[in-house]
Amino acid sequence: MVLGYGPRSVGMGVGLPIYQEGAPLICFSIHSQAGRIYFSTENTDKVLLNGKPVKSDILRTQDTIEIFANPDRVSFKE
């Protein structure tokens, strides 16, 4: 999945869908602020950042976002 300018939300009920049974309507969101890219989720029981339940944090290249233990590596130009 390639995301352009944001903010962007990923999940069952948004334009960037996750086709996984039981996935939340919004799995996670990505937005920028003060020149940094941020990850946020309300679903820390289903969505992990680098293997940990994190509500919000700065997103860095090579971070891993996991939805139901299915990891996806993050890559972007900083």
N, CA, C, O and CB atoms as a CASP TS submission, in Angstrom:
PFRMAT TS
TARGET T0000
AUTHOR 0000-0000-0000
METHOD Language model
MODEL 1
PARENT N/A
ATOM      1  N   MET     1       0.853  -1.164   0.000  1.00  0.00           N
ATOM      2  CA  MET     1       0.000   0.000   0.000  1.00  0.00           C
ATOM      3  C   MET     1       0.904   1.233   0.000  1.00  0.00           C
ATOM      4  O   MET     1       1.830   1.329   0.805  1.00  0.00           O
ATOM      5  CB  MET     1      -0.973  -0.006   1.225  1.00  0.00           C
ATOM      6  N   VAL     2       0.637   2.148  -0.881  1.00  0.00           N
ATOM      7  CA  VAL     2       1.404   3.385  -0.947  1.00  0.00           C
ATOM      8  C   VAL     2       0.470   4.531  -0.584  1.00  0.00           C
ATOM      9  O   VAL     2      -0.595   4.696  -1.180  1.00  0.00           O
ATOM     10  CB  VAL     2       2.041   3.594  -2.366  1.00  0.00           C
ATOM     11  N   LEU     3       0.883   5.315   0.396  1.00  0.00           N
ATOM     12  CA  LEU     3       0.085   6.459   0.838  1.00  0.00           C
ATOM     13  C   LEU     3       0.724   7.736   0.339  1.00  0.00           C
ATOM     14  O   LEU     3       1.931   7.929   0.482  1.00  0.00           O
ATOM     15  CB  LEU     3      -0.052   6.486   2.378  1.00  0.00           C
ATOM     16  N   GLY     4      -0.076   8.604  -0.242  1.00  0.00           N
ATOM     17  CA  GLY     4       0.415   9.915  -0.645  1.00  0.00           C
ATOM     18  C   GLY     4       0.225  10.890   0.501  1.00  0.00           C
ATOM     19  O   GLY     4       0.373  10.538   1.672  1.00  0.00           O
ATOM     20  N   TYR     5      -0.099  12.093   0.151  1.00  0.00           N
ATOM     21  CA  TYR     5      -0.318  13.091   1.185  1.00  0.00           C
ATOM     22  C   TYR     5      -1.485  12.690   2.064  1.00  0.00           C
ATOM     23  O   TYR     5      -2.448  12.082   1.597  1.00  0.00           O
ATOM     24  CB  TYR     5      -0.565  14.467   0.567  1.00  0.00           C
ATOM     25  N   GLY     6      -1.396  13.031   3.335  1.00  0.00           N
ATOM     26  CA  GLY     6      -2.400  12.616   4.304  1.00  0.00           C
ATOM     27  C   GLY     6      -3.086  13.794   4.923  1.00  0.00           C
ATOM     28  O   GLY     6      -2.895  14.923   4.471  1.00  0.00           O
ATOM     29  N   PRO     7      -3.853  13.580   5.906  1.00  0.00           N
ATOM     30  CA  PRO     7      -3.925  12.370   6.724  1.00  0.00           C
ATOM     31  C   PRO     7      -4.633  11.230   5.996  1.00  0.00           C
ATOM     32  O   PRO     7      -5.426  11.448   5.080  1.00  0.00           O
ATOM     33  CB  PRO     7      -4.639  12.668   8.033  1.00  0.00           C
ATOM     34  N   ARG     8      -4.328  10.023   6.425  1.00  0.00           N
ATOM     35  CA  ARG     8      -4.915   8.818   5.856  1.00  0.00           C
ATOM     36  C   ARG     8      -5.339   7.887   6.983  1.00  0.00           C
ATOM     37  O   ARG     8      -4.688   7.803   8.025  1.00  0.00           O
ATOM     38  CB  ARG     8      -3.919   8.112   4.903  1.00  0.00           C
ATOM     39  N   SER     9      -6.446   7.190   6.748  1.00  0.00           N
ATOM     40  CA  SER     9      -6.909   6.160   7.675  1.00  0.00           C
ATOM     41  C   SER     9      -6.986   4.846   6.921  1.00  0.00           C
ATOM     42  O   SER     9      -7.329   4.806   5.739  1.00  0.00           O
ATOM     43  CB  SER     9      -8.295   6.530   8.302  1.00  0.00           C
ATOM     44  N   VAL    10      -6.662   3.774   7.626  1.00  0.00           N
ATOM     45  CA  VAL    10      -6.645   2.434   7.052  1.00  0.00           C
ATOM     46  C   VAL    10      -7.576   1.553   7.870  1.00  0.00           C
ATOM     47  O   VAL    10      -7.472   1.519   9.096  1.00  0.00           O
ATOM     48  CB  VAL    10      -5.198   1.845   7.018  1.00  0.00           C
ATOM     49  N   GLY    11      -8.485   0.842   7.213  1.00  0.00           N
ATOM     50  CA  GLY    11      -9.398  -0.052   7.918  1.00  0.00           C
ATOM     51  C   GLY    11     -10.548  -0.499   7.049  1.00  0.00           C
ATOM     52  O   GLY    11     -10.569  -0.219   5.851  1.00  0.00           O
ATOM     53  N   MET    12     -11.507  -1.191   7.638  1.00  0.00           N
ATOM     54  CA  MET    12     -12.651  -1.737   6.901  1.00  0.00           C
ATOM     55  C   MET    12     -13.570  -0.644   6.358  1.00  0.00           C
ATOM     56  O   MET    12     -14.142  -0.809   5.281  1.00  0.00           O
ATOM     57  CB  MET    12     -13.446  -2.670   7.798  1.00  0.00           C
ATOM     58  N   GLY    13     -13.721   0.456   7.071  1.00  0.00           N
ATOM     59  CA  GLY    13     -14.724   1.436   6.700  1.00  0.00           C
ATOM     60  C   GLY    13     -14.173   2.693   6.058  1.00  0.00           C
ATOM     61  O   GLY    13     -14.821   3.738   6.113  1.00  0.00           O
ATOM     62  N   VAL    14     -12.984   2.627   5.445  1.00  0.00           N
ATOM     63  CA  VAL    14     -12.382   3.831   4.863  1.00  0.00           C
ATOM     64  C   VAL    14     -11.857   3.531   3.466  1.00  0.00           C
ATOM     65  O   VAL    14     -11.940   2.397   2.994  1.00  0.00           O
ATOM     66  CB  VAL    14     -11.241   4.365   5.761  1.00  0.00           C
ATOM     67  N   GLY    15     -11.319   4.550   2.810  1.00  0.00           N
ATOM     68  CA  GLY    15     -10.836   4.446   1.436  1.00  0.00           C
ATOM     69  C   GLY    15      -9.638   3.536   1.250  1.00  0.00           C
ATOM     70  O   GLY    15      -9.388   3.079   0.135  1.00  0.00           O
ATOM     71  N   LEU    16      -8.888   3.259   2.309  1.00  0.00           N
ATOM     72  CA  LEU    16      -7.756   2.331   2.245  1.00  0.00           C
ATOM     73  C   LEU    16      -8.122   1.115   3.088  1.00  0.00           C
ATOM     74  O   LEU    16      -7.745   1.026   4.257  1.00  0.00           O
ATOM     75  CB  LEU    16      -6.414   3.004   2.752  1.00  0.00           C
ATOM     76  N   PRO    17      -8.863   0.172   2.487  1.00  0.00           N
ATOM     77  CA  PRO    17      -9.438  -0.917   3.268  1.00  0.00           C
ATOM     78  C   PRO    17      -8.455  -2.020   3.633  1.00  0.00           C
ATOM     79  O   PRO    17      -7.480  -2.275   2.928  1.00  0.00           O
ATOM     80  CB  PRO    17     -10.565  -1.510   2.521  1.00  0.00           C
ATOM     81  N   ILE    18      -8.741  -2.654   4.743  1.00  0.00           N
ATOM     82  CA  ILE    18      -8.079  -3.875   5.188  1.00  0.00           C
ATOM     83  C   ILE    18      -9.117  -4.975   5.037  1.00  0.00           C
ATOM     84  O   ILE    18     -10.157  -4.943   5.694  1.00  0.00           O
ATOM     85  CB  ILE    18      -7.534  -3.763   6.685  1.00  0.00           C
ATOM     86  N   TYR    19      -8.847  -5.931   4.190  1.00  0.00           N
ATOM     87  CA  TYR    19      -9.791  -7.020   3.949  1.00  0.00           C
ATOM     88  C   TYR    19      -9.446  -8.207   4.845  1.00  0.00           C
ATOM     89  O   TYR    19      -8.950  -9.236   4.385  1.00  0.00           O
ATOM     90  CB  TYR    19      -9.779  -7.442   2.456  1.00  0.00           C
ATOM     91  N   GLN    20      -9.720  -8.035   6.122  1.00  0.00           N
ATOM     92  CA  GLN    20      -9.427  -9.083   7.084  1.00  0.00           C
ATOM     93  C   GLN    20     -10.608  -9.180   8.038  1.00  0.00           C
ATOM     94  O   GLN    20     -11.028  -8.181   8.621  1.00  0.00           O
ATOM     95  CB  GLN    20      -8.095  -8.801   7.852  1.00  0.00           C
ATOM     96  N   GLU    21     -11.135 -10.374   8.193  1.00  0.00           N
ATOM     97  CA  GLU    21     -12.301 -10.565   9.050  1.00  0.00           C
ATOM     98  C   GLU    21     -12.027 -10.044  10.455  1.00  0.00           C
ATOM     99  O   GLU    21     -11.008 -10.369  11.064  1.00  0.00           O
ATOM    100  CB  GLU    21     -12.694 -12.046   9.100  1.00  0.00           C
ATOM    101  N   GLY    22     -12.941  -9.239  10.955  1.00  0.00           N
ATOM    102  CA  GLY    22     -12.823  -8.697  12.300  1.00  0.00           C
ATOM    103  C   GLY    22     -11.993  -7.436  12.401  1.00  0.00           C
ATOM    104  O   GLY    22     -11.811  -6.904  13.496  1.00  0.00           O
ATOM    105  N   ALA    23     -11.482  -6.943  11.275  1.00  0.00           N
ATOM    106  CA  ALA    23     -10.690  -5.709  11.309  1.00  0.00           C
ATOM    107  C   ALA    23     -11.582  -4.534  11.720  1.00  0.00           C
ATOM    108  O   ALA    23     -12.745  -4.472  11.321  1.00  0.00           O
ATOM    109  CB  ALA    23     -10.030  -5.436   9.921  1.00  0.00           C
ATOM    110  N   PRO    24     -11.048  -3.610  12.510  1.00  0.00           N
ATOM    111  CA  PRO    24     -11.824  -2.435  12.921  1.00  0.00           C
ATOM    112  C   PRO    24     -12.188  -1.546  11.731  1.00  0.00           C
ATOM    113  O   PRO    24     -11.547  -1.605  10.682  1.00  0.00           O
ATOM    114  CB  PRO    24     -11.040  -1.624  13.951  1.00  0.00           C
ATOM    115  N   LEU    25     -13.213  -0.729  11.905  1.00  0.00           N
ATOM    116  CA  LEU    25     -13.569   0.224  10.853  1.00  0.00           C
ATOM    117  C   LEU    25     -12.389   1.128  10.522  1.00  0.00           C
ATOM    118  O   LEU    25     -12.134   1.407   9.351  1.00  0.00           O
ATOM    119  CB  LEU    25     -14.780   1.069  11.276  1.00  0.00           C
ATOM    120  N   ILE    26     -11.665   1.589  11.546  1.00  0.00           N
ATOM    121  CA  ILE    26     -10.411   2.324  11.345  1.00  0.00           C
ATOM    122  C   ILE    26      -9.340   1.602  12.153  1.00  0.00           C
ATOM    123  O   ILE    26      -9.335   1.658  13.382  1.00  0.00           O
ATOM    124  CB  ILE    26     -10.540   3.848  11.780  1.00  0.00           C
ATOM    125  N   CYS    27      -8.437   0.926  11.455  1.00  0.00           N
ATOM    126  CA  CYS    27      -7.348   0.209  12.131  1.00  0.00           C
ATOM    127  C   CYS    27      -6.328   1.192  12.684  1.00  0.00           C
ATOM    128  O   CYS    27      -5.940   1.116  13.850  1.00  0.00           O
ATOM    129  CB  CYS    27      -6.663  -0.779  11.166  1.00  0.00           C
ATOM    130  N   PHE    28      -5.895   2.127  11.820  1.00  0.00           N
ATOM    131  CA  PHE    28      -4.941   3.141  12.252  1.00  0.00           C
ATOM    132  C   PHE    28      -5.002   4.329  11.316  1.00  0.00           C
ATOM    133  O   PHE    28      -5.538   4.247  10.211  1.00  0.00           O
ATOM    134  CB  PHE    28      -3.513   2.571  12.306  1.00  0.00           C
ATOM    135  N   SER    29      -4.445   5.433  11.779  1.00  0.00           N
ATOM    136  CA  SER    29      -4.365   6.652  10.982  1.00  0.00           C
ATOM    137  C   SER    29      -2.928   7.139  10.957  1.00  0.00           C
ATOM    138  O   SER    29      -2.147   6.897  11.878  1.00  0.00           O
ATOM    139  CB  SER    29      -5.307   7.747  11.540  1.00  0.00           C
ATOM    140  N   ILE    30      -2.604   7.831   9.879  1.00  0.00           N
ATOM    141  CA  ILE    30      -1.288   8.447   9.734  1.00  0.00           C
ATOM    142  C   ILE    30      -1.515   9.905   9.372  1.00  0.00           C
ATOM    143  O   ILE    30      -2.303  10.220   8.481  1.00  0.00           O
ATOM    144  CB  ILE    30      -0.411   7.712   8.648  1.00  0.00           C
ATOM    145  N   HIS    31      -0.822  10.784  10.068  1.00  0.00           N
ATOM    146  CA  HIS    31      -0.927  12.212   9.775  1.00  0.00           C
ATOM    147  C   HIS    31       0.430  12.870  10.022  1.00  0.00           C
ATOM    148  O   HIS    31       1.302  12.301  10.677  1.00  0.00           O
ATOM    149  CB  HIS    31      -2.037  12.884  10.643  1.00  0.00           C
ATOM    150  N   SER    32       0.585  14.059   9.494  1.00  0.00           N
ATOM    151  CA  SER    32       1.842  14.783   9.715  1.00  0.00           C
ATOM    152  C   SER    32       1.579  16.005  10.591  1.00  0.00           C
ATOM    153  O   SER    32       0.497  16.592  10.580  1.00  0.00           O
ATOM    154  CB  SER    32       2.488  15.209   8.361  1.00  0.00           C
ATOM    155  N   GLN    33       2.614  16.359  11.346  1.00  0.00           N
ATOM    156  CA  GLN    33       2.538  17.519  12.216  1.00  0.00           C
ATOM    157  C   GLN    33       3.960  17.993  12.473  1.00  0.00           C
ATOM    158  O   GLN    33       4.827  17.202  12.845  1.00  0.00           O
ATOM    159  CB  GLN    33       1.793  17.190  13.554  1.00  0.00           C
ATOM    160  N   ALA    34       4.192  19.255  12.279  1.00  0.00           N
ATOM    161  CA  ALA    34       5.506  19.861  12.540  1.00  0.00           C
ATOM    162  C   ALA    34       6.632  19.106  11.831  1.00  0.00           C
ATOM    163  O   ALA    34       7.713  18.918  12.390  1.00  0.00           O
ATOM    164  CB  ALA    34       5.778  19.898  14.046  1.00  0.00           C
ATOM    165  N   GLY    35       6.366  18.674  10.584  1.00  0.00           N
ATOM    166  CA  GLY    35       7.398  18.024   9.793  1.00  0.00           C
ATOM    167  C   GLY    35       7.648  16.562  10.141  1.00  0.00           C
ATOM    168  O   GLY    35       8.593  15.967   9.623  1.00  0.00           O
ATOM    169  N   ARG    36       6.829  15.970  11.000  1.00  0.00           N
ATOM    170  CA  ARG    36       6.983  14.561  11.373  1.00  0.00           C
ATOM    171  C   ARG    36       5.722  13.798  11.003  1.00  0.00           C
ATOM    172  O   ARG    36       4.643  14.377  10.874  1.00  0.00           O
ATOM    173  CB  ARG    36       7.283  14.414  12.888  1.00  0.00           C
ATOM    174  N   ILE    37       5.875  12.496  10.836  1.00  0.00           N
ATOM    175  CA  ILE    37       4.750  11.642  10.502  1.00  0.00           C
ATOM    176  C   ILE    37       4.367  10.855  11.754  1.00  0.00           C
ATOM    177  O   ILE    37       5.219  10.260  12.414  1.00  0.00           O
ATOM    178  CB  ILE    37       5.095  10.688   9.311  1.00  0.00           C
ATOM    179  N   TYR    38       3.067  10.862  12.068  1.00  0.00           N
ATOM    180  CA  TYR    38       2.561  10.217  13.274  1.00  0.00           C
ATOM    181  C   TYR    38       1.622   9.068  12.944  1.00  0.00           C
ATOM    182  O   TYR    38       0.835   9.138  12.000  1.00  0.00           O
ATOM    183  CB  TYR    38       1.850  11.229  14.151  1.00  0.00           C
ATOM    184  N   PHE    39       1.721   8.009  13.739  1.00  0.00           N
ATOM    185  CA  PHE    39       0.831   6.859  13.711  1.00  0.00           C
ATOM    186  C   PHE    39      -0.102   6.983  14.903  1.00  0.00           C
ATOM    187  O   PHE    39       0.324   7.392  15.983  1.00  0.00           O
ATOM    188  CB  PHE    39       1.626   5.505  13.739  1.00  0.00           C
ATOM    189  N   SER    40      -1.370   6.633  14.718  1.00  0.00           N
ATOM    190  CA  SER    40      -2.282   6.588  15.866  1.00  0.00           C
ATOM    191  C   SER    40      -3.338   5.502  15.637  1.00  0.00           C
ATOM    192  O   SER    40      -3.724   5.215  14.504  1.00  0.00           O
ATOM    193  CB  SER    40      -2.960   7.977  16.094  1.00  0.00           C
ATOM    194  N   THR    41      -3.791   4.912  16.740  1.00  0.00           N
ATOM    195  CA  THR    41      -4.836   3.899  16.693  1.00  0.00           C
ATOM    196  C   THR    41      -5.636   3.931  17.990  1.00  0.00           C
ATOM    197  O   THR    41      -5.115   4.283  19.049  1.00  0.00           O
ATOM    198  CB  THR    41      -4.234   2.494  16.458  1.00  0.00           C
ATOM    199  N   GLU    42      -6.882   3.567  17.892  1.00  0.00           N
ATOM    200  CA  GLU    42      -7.732   3.369  19.065  1.00  0.00           C
ATOM    201  C   GLU    42      -7.858   1.877  19.361  1.00  0.00           C
ATOM    202  O   GLU    42      -8.546   1.486  20.304  1.00  0.00           O
ATOM    203  CB  GLU    42      -9.132   4.004  18.848  1.00  0.00           C
ATOM    204  N   ASN    43      -7.193   1.040  18.554  1.00  0.00           N
ATOM    205  CA  ASN    43      -7.350  -0.410  18.621  1.00  0.00           C
ATOM    206  C   ASN    43      -6.045  -1.095  18.995  1.00  0.00           C
ATOM    207  O   ASN    43      -5.541  -1.928  18.241  1.00  0.00           O
ATOM    208  CB  ASN    43      -7.856  -0.949  17.292  1.00  0.00           C
ATOM    209  N   THR    44      -5.502  -0.754  20.142  1.00  0.00           N
ATOM    210  CA  THR    44      -4.210  -1.306  20.564  1.00  0.00           C
ATOM    211  C   THR    44      -4.276  -2.801  20.858  1.00  0.00           C
ATOM    212  O   THR    44      -3.239  -3.447  21.008  1.00  0.00           O
ATOM    213  CB  THR    44      -3.715  -0.574  21.791  1.00  0.00           C
ATOM    214  N   ASP    45      -5.476  -3.351  20.941  1.00  0.00           N
ATOM    215  CA  ASP    45      -5.609  -4.799  21.130  1.00  0.00           C
ATOM    216  C   ASP    45      -5.452  -5.564  19.816  1.00  0.00           C
ATOM    217  O   ASP    45      -5.187  -6.766  19.831  1.00  0.00           O
ATOM    218  CB  ASP    45      -6.961  -5.124  21.755  1.00  0.00           C
ATOM    219  N   LYS    46      -5.614  -4.878  18.677  1.00  0.00           N
ATOM    220  CA  LYS    46      -5.539  -5.524  17.365  1.00  0.00           C
ATOM    221  C   LYS    46      -4.436  -4.968  16.480  1.00  0.00           C
ATOM    222  O   LYS    46      -4.000  -5.631  15.539  1.00  0.00           O
ATOM    223  CB  LYS    46      -6.852  -5.388  16.660  1.00  0.00           C
ATOM    224  N   VAL    47      -3.983  -3.758  16.773  1.00  0.00           N
ATOM    225  CA  VAL    47      -2.985  -3.085  15.938  1.00  0.00           C
ATOM    226  C   VAL    47      -1.778  -2.735  16.807  1.00  0.00           C
ATOM    227  O   VAL    47      -1.909  -2.057  17.826  1.00  0.00           O
ATOM    228  CB  VAL    47      -3.583  -1.798  15.263  1.00  0.00           C
ATOM    229  N   LEU    48      -0.602  -3.208  16.390  1.00  0.00           N
ATOM    230  CA  LEU    48       0.629  -2.975  17.141  1.00  0.00           C
ATOM    231  C   LEU    48       1.613  -2.181  16.300  1.00  0.00           C
ATOM    232  O   LEU    48       1.641  -2.301  15.075  1.00  0.00           O
ATOM    233  CB  LEU    48       1.257  -4.305  17.586  1.00  0.00           C
ATOM    234  N   LEU    49       2.413  -1.377  16.965  1.00  0.00           N
ATOM    235  CA  LEU    49       3.518  -0.667  16.322  1.00  0.00           C
ATOM    236  C   LEU    49       4.804  -1.240  16.886  1.00  0.00           C
ATOM    237  O   LEU    49       5.062  -1.138  18.085  1.00  0.00           O
ATOM    238  CB  LEU    49       3.432   0.890  16.553  1.00  0.00           C
ATOM    239  N   ASN    50       5.606  -1.838  16.031  1.00  0.00           N
ATOM    240  CA  ASN    50       6.860  -2.483  16.445  1.00  0.00           C
ATOM    241  C   ASN    50       6.638  -3.522  17.546  1.00  0.00           C
ATOM    242  O   ASN    50       7.434  -3.648  18.477  1.00  0.00           O
ATOM    243  CB  ASN    50       7.856  -1.429  16.928  1.00  0.00           C
ATOM    244  N   GLY    51       5.533  -4.262  17.411  1.00  0.00           N
ATOM    245  CA  GLY    51       5.241  -5.338  18.341  1.00  0.00           C
ATOM    246  C   GLY    51       4.648  -4.915  19.668  1.00  0.00           C
ATOM    247  O   GLY    51       4.475  -5.744  20.562  1.00  0.00           O
ATOM    248  N   LYS    52       4.331  -3.625  19.811  1.00  0.00           N
ATOM    249  CA  LYS    52       3.808  -3.109  21.085  1.00  0.00           C
ATOM    250  C   LYS    52       2.478  -2.389  20.875  1.00  0.00           C
ATOM    251  O   LYS    52       2.255  -1.789  19.824  1.00  0.00           O
ATOM    252  CB  LYS    52       4.828  -2.155  21.742  1.00  0.00           C
ATOM    253  N   PRO    53       1.597  -2.448  21.871  1.00  0.00           N
ATOM    254  CA  PRO    53       0.348  -1.699  21.786  1.00  0.00           C
ATOM    255  C   PRO    53       0.607  -0.216  22.067  1.00  0.00           C
ATOM    256  O   PRO    53       0.790   0.184  23.217  1.00  0.00           O
ATOM    257  CB  PRO    53      -0.698  -2.268  22.778  1.00  0.00           C
ATOM    258  N   VAL    54       0.621   0.583  21.018  1.00  0.00           N
ATOM    259  CA  VAL    54       0.939   2.009  21.117  1.00  0.00           C
ATOM    260  C   VAL    54      -0.232   2.805  20.566  1.00  0.00           C
ATOM    261  O   VAL    54      -0.665   2.582  19.435  1.00  0.00           O
ATOM    262  CB  VAL    54       2.256   2.354  20.352  1.00  0.00           C
ATOM    263  N   LYS    55      -0.739   3.726  21.357  1.00  0.00           N
ATOM    264  CA  LYS    55      -1.864   4.551  20.913  1.00  0.00           C
ATOM    265  C   LYS    55      -1.430   5.588  19.878  1.00  0.00           C
ATOM    266  O   LYS    55      -2.144   5.829  18.905  1.00  0.00           O
ATOM    267  CB  LYS    55      -2.508   5.248  22.110  1.00  0.00           C
ATOM    268  N   SER    56      -0.257   6.207  20.083  1.00  0.00           N
ATOM    269  CA  SER    56       0.232   7.225  19.155  1.00  0.00           C
ATOM    270  C   SER    56       1.741   7.367  19.311  1.00  0.00           C
ATOM    271  O   SER    56       2.268   7.312  20.421  1.00  0.00           O
ATOM    272  CB  SER    56      -0.475   8.587  19.397  1.00  0.00           C
ATOM    273  N   ASP    57       2.433   7.552  18.180  1.00  0.00           N
ATOM    274  CA  ASP    57       3.882   7.743  18.218  1.00  0.00           C
ATOM    275  C   ASP    57       4.345   8.282  16.871  1.00  0.00           C
ATOM    276  O   ASP    57       3.625   8.213  15.875  1.00  0.00           O
ATOM    277  CB  ASP    57       4.616   6.412  18.563  1.00  0.00           C
ATOM    278  N   ILE    58       5.549   8.815  16.860  1.00  0.00           N
ATOM    279  CA  ILE    58       6.178   9.232  15.616  1.00  0.00           C
ATOM    280  C   ILE    58       6.474   7.978  14.805  1.00  0.00           C
ATOM    281  O   ILE    58       6.980   6.992  15.342  1.00  0.00           O
ATOM    282  CB  ILE    58       7.481  10.064  15.880  1.00  0.00           C
ATOM    283  N   LEU    59       6.163   8.012  13.524  1.00  0.00           N
ATOM    284  CA  LEU    59       6.409   6.880  12.644  1.00  0.00           C
ATOM    285  C   LEU    59       7.738   7.083  11.934  1.00  0.00           C
ATOM    286  O   LEU    59       8.005   8.150  11.380  1.00  0.00           O
ATOM    287  CB  LEU    59       5.259   6.707  11.622  1.00  0.00           C
ATOM    288  N   ARG    60       8.564   6.049  11.958  1.00  0.00           N
ATOM    289  CA  ARG    60       9.884   6.110  11.341  1.00  0.00           C
ATOM    290  C   ARG    60       9.996   5.042  10.266  1.00  0.00           C
ATOM    291  O   ARG    60       9.330   4.009  10.331  1.00  0.00           O
ATOM    292  CB  ARG    60      10.995   5.936  12.396  1.00  0.00           C
ATOM    293  N   THR    61      10.835   5.297   9.284  1.00  0.00           N
ATOM    294  CA  THR    61      11.048   4.283   8.262  1.00  0.00           C
ATOM    295  C   THR    61      11.602   3.023   8.921  1.00  0.00           C
ATOM    296  O   THR    61      12.409   3.108   9.847  1.00  0.00           O
ATOM    297  CB  THR    61      12.011   4.800   7.154  1.00  0.00           C
ATOM    298  N   GLN    62      11.180   1.879   8.458  1.00  0.00           N
ATOM    299  CA  GLN    62      11.518   0.555   8.978  1.00  0.00           C
ATOM    300  C   GLN    62      10.721   0.172  10.217  1.00  0.00           C
ATOM    301  O   GLN    62      10.944  -0.913  10.756  1.00  0.00           O
ATOM    302  CB  GLN    62      12.981   0.497   9.294  1.00  0.00           C
ATOM    303  N   ASP    63       9.798   1.013  10.697  1.00  0.00           N
ATOM    304  CA  ASP    63       8.873   0.584  11.738  1.00  0.00           C
ATOM    305  C   ASP    63       7.969  -0.502  11.154  1.00  0.00           C
ATOM    306  O   ASP    63       7.849  -0.637   9.936  1.00  0.00           O
ATOM    307  CB  ASP    63       8.032   1.792  12.285  1.00  0.00           C
ATOM    308  N   THR    64       7.341  -1.266  12.031  1.00  0.00           N
ATOM    309  CA  THR    64       6.432  -2.323  11.606  1.00  0.00           C
ATOM    310  C   THR    64       5.062  -2.084  12.226  1.00  0.00           C
ATOM    311  O   THR    64       4.938  -1.909  13.438  1.00  0.00           O
ATOM    312  CB  THR    64       6.979  -3.719  12.000  1.00  0.00           C
ATOM    313  N   ILE    65       4.037  -2.080  11.380  1.00  0.00           N
ATOM    314  CA  ILE    65       2.654  -1.995  11.835  1.00  0.00           C
ATOM    315  C   ILE    65       2.051  -3.374  11.660  1.00  0.00           C
ATOM    316  O   ILE    65       2.097  -3.940  10.568  1.00  0.00           O
ATOM    317  CB  ILE    65       1.838  -0.901  11.048  1.00  0.00           C
ATOM    318  N   GLU    66       1.479  -3.925  12.737  1.00  0.00           N
ATOM    319  CA  GLU    66       0.876  -5.258  12.691  1.00  0.00           C
ATOM    320  C   GLU    66      -0.616  -5.153  12.950  1.00  0.00           C
ATOM    321  O   GLU    66      -1.051  -4.518  13.910  1.00  0.00           O
ATOM    322  CB  GLU    66       1.537  -6.203  13.720  1.00  0.00           C
ATOM    323  N   ILE    67      -1.388  -5.781  12.085  1.00  0.00           N
ATOM    324  CA  ILE    67      -2.828  -5.900  12.285  1.00  0.00           C
ATOM    325  C   ILE    67      -3.119  -7.383  12.416  1.00  0.00           C
ATOM    326  O   ILE    67      -2.896  -8.145  11.475  1.00  0.00           O
ATOM    327  CB  ILE    67      -3.651  -5.242  11.103  1.00  0.00           C
ATOM    328  N   PHE    68      -3.616  -7.804  13.575  1.00  0.00           N
ATOM    329  CA  PHE    68      -3.849  -9.223  13.852  1.00  0.00           C
ATOM    330  C   PHE    68      -2.578 -10.049  13.611  1.00  0.00           C
ATOM    331  O   PHE    68      -2.644 -11.124  13.014  1.00  0.00           O
ATOM    332  CB  PHE    68      -5.000  -9.755  12.976  1.00  0.00           C
ATOM    333  N   ALA    69      -1.442  -9.561  14.065  1.00  0.00           N
ATOM    334  CA  ALA    69      -0.152 -10.266  13.978  1.00  0.00           C
ATOM    335  C   ALA    69       0.348 -10.446  12.547  1.00  0.00           C
ATOM    336  O   ALA    69       1.214 -11.286  12.304  1.00  0.00           O
ATOM    337  CB  ALA    69      -0.268 -11.620  14.631  1.00  0.00           C
ATOM    338  N   ASN    70      -0.178  -9.674  11.598  1.00  0.00           N
ATOM    339  CA  ASN    70       0.340  -9.668  10.227  1.00  0.00           C
ATOM    340  C   ASN    70       1.155  -8.390  10.034  1.00  0.00           C
ATOM    341  O   ASN    70       0.581  -7.315   9.856  1.00  0.00           O
ATOM    342  CB  ASN    70      -0.825  -9.764   9.170  1.00  0.00           C
ATOM    343  N   PRO    71       2.491  -8.494  10.068  1.00  0.00           N
ATOM    344  CA  PRO    71       3.326  -7.284  10.029  1.00  0.00           C
ATOM    345  C   PRO    71       3.486  -6.700   8.627  1.00  0.00           C
ATOM    346  O   PRO    71       3.544  -7.427   7.636  1.00  0.00           O
ATOM    347  CB  PRO    71       4.689  -7.592  10.592  1.00  0.00           C
ATOM    348  N   ASP    72       3.555  -5.383   8.570  1.00  0.00           N
ATOM    349  CA  ASP    72       3.866  -4.630   7.354  1.00  0.00           C
ATOM    350  C   ASP    72       4.950  -3.625   7.697  1.00  0.00           C
ATOM    351  O   ASP    72       4.804  -2.841   8.636  1.00  0.00           O
ATOM    352  CB  ASP    72       2.592  -3.915   6.771  1.00  0.00           C
ATOM    353  N   ARG    73       6.024  -3.645   6.949  1.00  0.00           N
ATOM    354  CA  ARG    73       7.132  -2.726   7.188  1.00  0.00           C
ATOM    355  C   ARG    73       6.818  -1.373   6.577  1.00  0.00           C
ATOM    356  O   ARG    73       6.272  -1.294   5.477  1.00  0.00           O
ATOM    357  CB  ARG    73       8.447  -3.287   6.611  1.00  0.00           C
ATOM    358  N   VAL    74       7.163  -0.300   7.294  1.00  0.00           N
ATOM    359  CA  VAL    74       6.929   1.066   6.856  1.00  0.00           C
ATOM    360  C   VAL    74       8.184   1.585   6.165  1.00  0.00           C
ATOM    361  O   VAL    74       9.300   1.395   6.647  1.00  0.00           O
ATOM    362  CB  VAL    74       6.536   1.975   8.050  1.00  0.00           C
ATOM    363  N   SER    75       7.985   2.232   5.047  1.00  0.00           N
ATOM    364  CA  SER    75       9.112   2.836   4.343  1.00  0.00           C
ATOM    365  C   SER    75       8.639   4.166   3.757  1.00  0.00           C
ATOM    366  O   SER    75       7.563   4.245   3.165  1.00  0.00           O
ATOM    367  CB  SER    75       9.667   1.882   3.219  1.00  0.00           C
ATOM    368  N   PHE    76       9.446   5.198   3.925  1.00  0.00           N
ATOM    369  CA  PHE    76       9.115   6.501   3.345  1.00  0.00           C
ATOM    370  C   PHE    76      10.354   7.347   3.242  1.00  0.00           C
ATOM    371  O   PHE    76      11.385   7.044   3.843  1.00  0.00           O
ATOM    372  CB  PHE    76       8.051   7.222   4.175  1.00  0.00           C
ATOM    373  N   LYS    77      10.247   8.404   2.481  1.00  0.00           N
ATOM    374  CA  LYS    77      11.353   9.351   2.349  1.00  0.00           C
ATOM    375  C   LYS    77      11.206  10.419   3.413  1.00  0.00           C
ATOM    376  O   LYS    77      10.174  11.084   3.498  1.00  0.00           O
ATOM    377  CB  LYS    77      11.392   9.986   0.930  1.00  0.00           C
ATOM    378  N   GLU    78      12.229  10.582   4.217  1.00  0.00           N
ATOM    379  CA  GLU    78      12.159  11.557   5.308  1.00  0.00           C
ATOM    380  C   GLU    78      12.674  12.900   4.853  1.00  0.00           C
ATOM    381  O   GLU    78      12.693  13.851   5.635  1.00  0.00           O
ATOM    382  CB  GLU    78      12.953  11.076   6.521  1.00  0.00           C
TER
END
